[in-house]
Amino acid sequence: MSPLPVADPGDIADLSPVLIVGTGLIGASIGCALTSQGVEVHLWDLDPANGMVAAGRGAGILGPRDPRDYRLVVVATPPAAVAATVAERLRWHRNAVITDTASVKSAVLAELQGKGLDLSRYVGSHPMSGTQYDGPMTAVPELFVDRTWVLTPRPENPPQAVERVRRLAVVCGARTVTLDTLEHDTAVAEVSHLPQLMSILTGANLRHADSSHLTLAGGGIRDVTRIAQSQTGMWRQIISANRSAVRRQLDRVREDLDTLIGALDDPDELEAFLEMGRSGARSLGGKHGSEFSETTTVVVEIPDRPGALARLFSDIGRLGVNIEDLSVEHDQARDSGFLSIEVDPARADDLRAWMREHDWGLRS
């Protein structure tokens, strides 16, 4: 992860003190980011053990302040509890701006509007970052660095309230994007919720595989199924809350699946479908937001022992070849793995020759 950049002192002053309600991975990581920048952070969690672990990780302190003191309250509870918690905190913290980290915004807003509350101090937001892990033990202050943090303000929000939530994201190292709630939910269905379900579908399909066949599994299927290992209770809440947008995406996948099945007997149609997938993947762009560019993969065998990666990277660095991307595939039978290194095609042959000269094994 990239290091957390030093925040502007004015941003910090506008936030302190902050209350974080819910100290799982996201809440505790926000706390760690803010405290590392000098923001005063207080923590509350329905499970006291979670709060104690988060405090031990440097996310903040557990001692309460007067409810009127807080300038910002961040609700980072499980999705199903967000609306009720936001409503509760709006009543308790009369001087605070309230935001949340829920990955579905329309359902939360609709539930809050049904309560007849003044929602001018509520500004929804969604940090687009996380891992397949959960809980405060895995919290890190750098979790949001260079990641997108969506703000979903509404016309009744005062500019200073929106600005306070924007500063929260900036102090955590994120880039901010502003969307309305419906557009946000459509976007996350496309780029987050559907990929999660496709990973789960691939993992679920493995139940039909003979156990002896699973020994053939390589890095590709492990990459696809990695996020399927995420906490199911949380994803049940997320998908249920955004089911309308997710259903539209699944309908499109069903149409594409029918097209693919129909193309299996026609090589030209099949290749056209495969190319459509390549084109879609390239539309995501390359690193740092640049346009997608072709790379060549060089696969190096690497022993599973301390210092091996450091030596490999040092050797590559001496050659002056930039690593565009990389991934690791572990050998199931030996104490070694294969590092797939993506490099500029013009430097691939140089790198292969250099690797052989320095006694690194290559896989063709």
N, C-alpha and C positions, 0 to 999 in steps of 0.2 A: 504494500500500500504506500501511496505517496505521503510524505510528512504533512502534518497539519500546518498551514501557513499562519503566520502571526496576525492576529485580528487587529483592526483599528480600535484604539482606545475609546473612541466615541461609540462604536457599536457595542462594546462591552458595557459601558456606562448605561446605555439605553435598555439593557436587558436585566441587569441585576436588581433584585434577586429573582431567580427563576424557581418554579416548583415543577418537578416532573412527577406525574402520576402514572405509575406503571414502570417497573424497572426490569423488563425483559431485555433482549438484545438491543432493540432500537432505543428504548428509553434510557438504558444504562449507557449506551454508546454516546447518545446526545449529552448526557451528563458528563461523561469523561471528556468529550470535546470541549464543552463549556468550561469546566473547572480547569482544564489545562491552559485555557486562555485567560483565567483570572475572574471568571463570572462566578458569583455566589449561587450555588445550586442546592436546593433542598429536595429530598426524595420522599415519596410515599408509595407504598405498595400494599395491596390487600394481603399478600403473603409476606409477613415480616422477614422471613429468611431471605427472600429475593432482595428486599431492600438492604439487608445487612451485607449480602454478597456484593451488591452494586456499590455500596459505600466503600467496601473494602477494595474494590477495583478503582476507586478514585472518581466515582460518578457524582459525588456530592455528600451531603450530611443528612442524617435522619431527623435531627431536631427541628420541630416546627417553628415558624414565625407567626406573627399576627397575620391572619388571612388577608388583611387589607394592604399588607406590605408588598405582596408580590406584583411585579410588573408584567410577568409572562407566566402562564401555566401551560405546560405541554402534556396533553393526554396521550399516553402511549400504551393504553390497555389493549387487551384482545379486542378484535373488531366488534364483537357483539355487545361489548360494554361501553363503546365509545360515546354514543349519543347520550346515554343516561349519565355518564361521568362528566361530559361537557356541560350538560344542564346543571348538574350539581355544583360544578366549579364556577359557573357563571353566577350562581346565587351566593356562593361563599366568598368569592374574591372579586369584590365590587370595583377594584381599581386595576384589575389585570386584563390583559388581552389573553384570550384562550385560543389555543390551536390544538390540532390533533395530528396523529401520524397515520391514520387509517388509510388503507390502500383503495378503499371505495368511498367516494364522497357523496354521491346523490342520496344513498340510503340514510346516511348520517344526517344530512341536511333536512331531508323530508321528515325524519323522526323528530328532530329539534323543532322544526316549524310547526309540527302538530302539538307541541307543548305550549304554544302561545308565548314564548319568551322573547325578550329583546335580544336579538342575535348580533347587534352591531359590533360587539366586542369579540365575536367568534369569527376567526379566519381559518378556514380549513387549509391543511397542507399535507404533503406526502413526500417524505424522503425516499427516493428510488434507490435504495441500497439495502443490503442484507446478505445473509448466507443461509445455507441449509440448516444451520444450527439455531438454537434458541436459548434464552436464559441469559442472565447477567454475567455468567462466568466467561462467556465468549465476547464480551463487550470490548471495543477498542475505540480510542478517540479518533482514529483516522478513517472510520468506516464510511464517512460521507464525503471525503476529499475528492474533488473533481467529479462527483456524481450529481445527477439532476435532483433538485428538490422542487416539487410542484407546489405553487400557491394557487388556491381557488377562492379569491376574494369575491365579494358581491357588492352591488352599488351602495348598500347601506353601511358598509364598513368605512370608518374614517380613514383617511390616508395614513395617519400616524399608527393606526392599528396594523394595517397591512405592512407598513415599513418595519414595525417591530418583529413581525414574523419573518420578513425577508432578512433582517439582520441576524436572526437566529440561524437561518440556513447558511448565511455567509460566514459567520463565526465558526460554524462547523465545517467550513471548507467547501461547501457545495455550490453548484451553479443553479440559479433560480429560473423557473419557467412559470408563466401565469396562464392558467386555463380556467374555463368555467367547469362546473362540476360534471355536466353530462359529457363534455368533450374529454375530460380527464378519464372518466370511467370507460369510454370507448377506447381511448388510447391504451390504458393499462390492460384491457381485455385483449388487445391486439399483441402487445409486446411483452406482457408478463403473465396474465392468467391463462391464455391459450397455450403458450409454451410450457407452462407448468403442467397443464393437463396432457399435452402431447408426451411429455416426459413420463407422466404417470401411466399413460396408455402403453408406452413402450415397456415400462417396467412390469405392468400387469400382464402383458402378453408373454413375458418370460415364464409365467406359470405353466404354459403349454409345452415348454421346451424340455427335452430329456436332460437330466442332470449332467450326463456325460458331455452333452453338447455345450454346456455353459463354460467348460474349460477352454473353449475356443474364443471366448469373449475377449475383445481387445479394447484399446482406448476409445474407439468410436462409440460403442454402446455404453461405456462407462461415462463418457461425456454427456450423452443424451439422457441418461437416467440419474445423473448426480442430483438434480434438484427434486427428483421424485422422492428422495429420502427426507424431504422437509416435513415439519410437524403437521400431521394430518388434521388435527383439531382446528388449528389456525386457518388452514386452507379451506376447510369446510365452511367456515364463517365467511371468508373472503369470496369464494365462488358463489355461495348462496346470496350474498349481498349484491353481487354484480351479475346475477344469473341472466338478465335480459341481454346485456351486451355480450356475455360469454356465449349464450345460445346462438346469437347471430354469427359469431366466429365459428362455432362448431357446425352450423349449417353450411358455411362456406367450405369447411374442411370436408364435410360429407360429399359436397359436389365435386371437390377435387379428387377425393378418393374414388368416386364413381368414374371420373375421367381417367384416372390412373389404371384402374382395373380394366377399363375398356381399351387402353392403349397397350396392354401387355403383349398382344399378338401382332402389333404393328411397330417394328423397330423405329421408323421415322417419327410416329406419334409419340412413342416412348421417349425418344431423345428430345423431342420438343418439350415434353413435360419436365424432363430432368433439367433442361436449360432454363425453364421457368423457375425452378427452385434455385438454381445458381444465381439467376438475375435477382430474385428476391433477397437472397443472402447478401449479395453485393450492395443492395440498396441501403444496408445498414452503415456502409462506409467503413473506412479503415480507422486506424488508431488516431487519437487526438482530433477526431471529427473530420479527418481528411477523406478524400475520395478513395474508394477501394483501389488497391493496386496489386498486381500479380506478385506472388512470392514463390520461391522454390523451397521444398521441404528437404532438409538434411537430417537423417535419423542417426543418432549416435548412441551406441551402447554404453551405459554408465553403471559402474558397480554401486551397490547399495551400502555405502560406508561413508563415515564422516569425511568431509573435505573434498569428496569427488566432484560435486557440482561447482564448488569454488574453483578447483583446478581447471575444470572444463571452461568455465566462463573466463578465467584468466587467459587460457590459451587462445580462445576466440578473440578476446580483447586485444591481445598482442598482434593479431592479424589485422585488426581494424575493421572487422565485419560487424555491422549492426544487426542485432537480433530483433526482428520485427514482431515475432510472437513465438511462444513455445508451449509445449504440453509434455507430460510424462506418462508413459505407459509402463506398468510394472510387469515383469516376467513372472508368470505363475509358478514356474518350476525352478528358477534359480534366483540367487540373491543379487539381482541386477535389474535394470530397467532400460527403457529406450526413451531418449529425449528427442522429440521432434522439434527442430529449430527452423523457423520460417525466416528466410533471408532474401535479399535482392537477387533475382535470377542471375545477374551478371557476376555475382560473387560466389555462387554456389560451388562451382568447380574448384575455385581457389580454396574454399573452406574444406571441401572433401580431401583435397590433396594435403592440406595442413593437418587435418585430423589424422590421416594415415601416417604422416611423418612423425606425429607426436604420440603414436601408438594407441589411438582411440579406434575402437571397432565401429564400423559403419554397417548399417542395414540397407540393402538396396530396395 
